[in-house]
Amino acid sequence: MSGTSKFVPHGSARAEARVLEGGRRPRRILRGTGLTLVFAVVLAAGAVTESWGDVTEGDAAPVSPRPAGAGVRESAPPHQDAVHDAEELVSRSGDRWAAAYTAREYAGLRQSLDGRYVGVGVSVRRTGADRVEIARVQPGSPAAKSGVRAGDRLVAVDGTGTEGRPVTDVVALLRGGAPGEGAPPGSRVVLGLARGSLQWEERLERARLSVETVTVTPLAAASPGAAGHSAAGVTRVRVDSFTRGTGEELRRAVEGLPPDGGILLDLRGNSGGLVAEAAEAASVFLDGGLVATYGDGDTERALYARPGGNTASPLVVLVDGGTMSAAELLAGALQDRGRAVVVGTRTFGKGSVQEPREQPDGSVAELTVGHYTTPGGRTFEEGGLLPDLEVRPGQDAQEEARTVLSGLATRS
């Protein structure tokens, strides 16, 4: 996997070092307790609520966590080694972020991180009525071509009702196929849909699609702030995760914005991804320079931004407790370099990098090889990043961010 934080021989599993995404947790061996592990298990088990955002078919298929010591199946003959070597290695490691995959699961994860998936092109979310609705429809996808719209209720998938089901289960139904694998392109799926009083079935063929991780939303003028200036010309640029190509996608989005407008870079709920893409995203707003450093055994490595980024537009970064890993790295870099004001709540606190190691049976163990340090020398493992402006409960984080942008525009 190119564009990663490791420099090792091509084709090796070690060449695919990345920041493990908290919202896409693989089978893991649980060691110890704590809020962070509880959070990871909740996401892995599929108990996703709307507060964690929409879930798309492109997300890695959920895999249930296993307890410590589950590396050897009870049905295995006594003379055999562990059926899943990676689980045994992870179990022995004592690494709280370690994760184990079967060969099939890891292949699916690689595809997801490559920004590709097979599906019909919808993201889903659970509503307050415990129903599942279409949150977004990818342009040009089978769903879009058939007339499916955001806001339509997804009543059933291939005859299986969705009401009351975790959205990750619904995504698994949409993906089809074997667990961790998904159905092939051209396979058919029947969606039961409702729009108002209208109910119908849509028969679609799954297609190979690219994940869209960057969303651009122009915002209407805000109310005048304390200084009497409005936040007109503000654009929210949301980054959902860092898969392959996200940095370039963000660059194209920002280059298309008005040169004198403010930018809200929304990293809320962003669970991380490929660290090289986070560094590329930093390049969009920096004119070169240090993004982060991290230890790799006895070696200290540095990540640098490329020169020529947009350093003129007022920039505010929105974060919350779901901002993790590579997203924390990006926010910390922009904060320390004085390029952006960070607004929101304290981030999750996963400042470590994992490296995959392929095992003799084809399974893959991901083990921690280092921790990130921001340009200002801070680490965010455990404690997370503290925003420049912390939003209190009941406050609208986006409106607070727009007020800050208004002040930045006044000074520029």
ChimeraX attribute file (.defattr): number of C-alpha atoms within 10 A of each C-alpha:
attribute: neighborCount
match mode: 1-to-1
recipient: residues
	/A:1	18
	/A:2	15
	/A:3	18
	/A:4	18
	/A:5	23
	/A:6	18
	/A:7	12
	/A:8	12
	/A:9	9
	/A:10	11
	/A:11	10
	/A:12	12
	/A:13	18
	/A:14	19
	/A:15	20
	/A:16	23
	/A:17	27
	/A:18	27
	/A:19	28
	/A:20	29
	/A:21	23
	/A:22	25
	/A:23	27
	/A:24	20
	/A:25	23
	/A:26	30
	/A:27	22
	/A:28	28
	/A:29	27
	/A:30	23
	/A:31	19
	/A:32	10
	/A:33	9
	/A:34	8
	/A:35	10
	/A:36	16
	/A:37	16
	/A:38	12
	/A:39	14
	/A:40	19
	/A:41	23
	/A:42	16
	/A:43	21
	/A:44	23
	/A:45	18
	/A:46	20
	/A:47	13
	/A:48	21
	/A:49	18
	/A:50	13
	/A:51	10
	/A:52	16
	/A:53	18
	/A:54	21
	/A:55	23
	/A:56	28
	/A:57	26
	/A:58	24
	/A:59	24
	/A:60	26
	/A:61	25
	/A:62	22
	/A:63	20
	/A:64	16
	/A:65	20
	/A:66	16
	/A:67	13
	/A:68	16
	/A:69	15
	/A:70	17
	/A:71	22
	/A:72	17
	/A:73	12
	/A:74	8
	/A:75	7
	/A:76	11
	/A:77	11
	/A:78	9
	/A:79	6
	/A:80	8
	/A:81	13
	/A:82	18
	/A:83	17
	/A:84	23
	/A:85	23
	/A:86	29
	/A:87	30
	/A:88	20
	/A:89	22
	/A:90	26
	/A:91	23
	/A:92	14
	/A:93	15
	/A:94	14
	/A:95	17
	/A:96	18
	/A:97	24
	/A:98	26
	/A:99	26
	/A:100	30
	/A:101	26
	/A:102	23
	/A:103	18
	/A:104	16
	/A:105	22
	/A:106	22
	/A:107	15
	/A:108	22
	/A:109	21
	/A:110	17
	/A:111	18
	/A:112	21
	/A:113	24
	/A:114	19
	/A:115	21
	/A:116	20
	/A:117	26
	/A:118	26
	/A:119	31
	/A:120	26
	/A:121	27
	/A:122	26
	/A:123	21
	/A:124	26
	/A:125	29
	/A:126	26
	/A:127	15
	/A:128	9
	/A:129	8
	/A:130	14
	/A:131	17
	/A:132	25
	/A:133	26
	/A:134	22
	/A:135	20
	/A:136	20
	/A:137	22
	/A:138	20
	/A:139	12
	/A:140	12
	/A:141	20
	/A:142	21
	/A:143	22
	/A:144	17
	/A:145	14
	/A:146	12
	/A:147	10
	/A:148	22
	/A:149	17
	/A:150	16
	/A:151	17
	/A:152	18
	/A:153	25
	/A:154	24
	/A:155	20
	/A:156	20
	/A:157	21
	/A:158	15
	/A:159	12
	/A:160	13
	/A:161	14
	/A:162	22
	/A:163	19
	/A:164	11
	/A:165	16
	/A:166	19
	/A:167	26
	/A:168	26
	/A:169	17
	/A:170	25
	/A:171	24
	/A:172	22
	/A:173	20
	/A:174	26
	/A:175	27
	/A:176	22
	/A:177	13
	/A:178	10
	/A:179	16
	/A:180	23
	/A:181	19
	/A:182	19
	/A:183	20
	/A:184	17
	/A:185	15
	/A:186	13
	/A:187	15
	/A:188	18
	/A:189	21
	/A:190	16
	/A:191	21
	/A:192	20
	/A:193	19
	/A:194	18
	/A:195	14
	/A:196	8
	/A:197	5
	/A:198	7
	/A:199	13
	/A:200	10
	/A:201	16
	/A:202	15
	/A:203	14
	/A:204	18
	/A:205	18
	/A:206	24
	/A:207	19
	/A:208	15
	/A:209	20
	/A:210	18
	/A:211	24
	/A:212	19
	/A:213	19
	/A:214	20
	/A:215	14
	/A:216	19
	/A:217	11
	/A:218	14
	/A:219	15
	/A:220	11
	/A:221	12
	/A:222	16
	/A:223	14
	/A:224	14
	/A:225	17
	/A:226	10
	/A:227	10
	/A:228	10
	/A:229	16
	/A:230	20
	/A:231	26
	/A:232	19
	/A:233	18
	/A:234	25
	/A:235	22
	/A:236	20
	/A:237	20
	/A:238	21
	/A:239	24
	/A:240	23
	/A:241	29
	/A:242	29
	/A:243	24
	/A:244	26
	/A:245	22
	/A:246	26
	/A:247	23
	/A:248	16
	/A:249	16
	/A:250	25
	/A:251	20
	/A:252	13
	/A:253	15
	/A:254	20
	/A:255	12
	/A:256	10
	/A:257	17
	/A:258	13
	/A:259	13
	/A:260	13
	/A:261	17
	/A:262	24
	/A:263	26
	/A:264	27
	/A:265	22
	/A:266	24
	/A:267	26
	/A:268	23
	/A:269	25
	/A:270	28
	/A:271	26
	/A:272	31
	/A:273	26
	/A:274	30
	/A:275	27
	/A:276	27
	/A:277	27
	/A:278	29
	/A:279	27
	/A:280	25
	/A:281	25
	/A:282	29
	/A:283	28
	/A:284	24
	/A:285	23
	/A:286	25
	/A:287	15
	/A:288	15
	/A:289	16
	/A:290	20
	/A:291	28
	/A:292	23
	/A:293	20
	/A:294	21
	/A:295	16
	/A:296	16
	/A:297	9
	/A:298	8
	/A:299	9
	/A:300	10
	/A:301	14
	/A:302	15
	/A:303	18
	/A:304	17
	/A:305	23
	/A:306	19
	/A:307	13
	/A:308	12
	/A:309	18
	/A:310	19
	/A:311	14
	/A:312	14
	/A:313	21
	/A:314	25
	/A:315	27
	/A:316	26
	/A:317	28
	/A:318	26
	/A:319	30
	/A:320	25
	/A:321	18
	/A:322	25
	/A:323	31
	/A:324	34
	/A:325	31
	/A:326	30
	/A:327	36
	/A:328	31
	/A:329	31
	/A:330	25
	/A:331	29
	/A:332	28
	/A:333	27
	/A:334	24
	/A:335	21
	/A:336	16
	/A:337	15
	/A:338	10
	/A:339	21
	/A:340	25
	/A:341	22
	/A:342	25
	/A:343	25
	/A:344	25
	/A:345	24
	/A:346	20
	/A:347	26
	/A:348	28
	/A:349	21
	/A:350	30
	/A:351	26
	/A:352	25
	/A:353	25
	/A:354	24
	/A:355	24
	/A:356	25
	/A:357	21
	/A:358	20
	/A:359	17
	/A:360	10
	/A:361	13
	/A:362	16
	/A:363	21
	/A:364	28
	/A:365	26
	/A:366	28
	/A:367	24
	/A:368	21
	/A:369	17
	/A:370	20
	/A:371	17
	/A:372	24
	/A:373	22
	/A:374	24
	/A:375	21
	/A:376	14
	/A:377	10
	/A:378	15
	/A:379	24
	/A:380	23
	/A:381	18
	/A:382	14
	/A:383	13
	/A:384	23
	/A:385	28
	/A:386	19
	/A:387	21
	/A:388	15
	/A:389	17
	/A:390	17
	/A:391	19
	/A:392	10
	/A:393	8
	/A:394	6
	/A:395	11
	/A:396	11
	/A:397	20
	/A:398	18
	/A:399	14
	/A:400	18
	/A:401	24
	/A:402	29
	/A:403	21
	/A:404	21
	/A:405	28
	/A:406	25
	/A:407	18
	/A:408	18
	/A:409	19
	/A:410	14
	/A:411	8
	/A:412	9
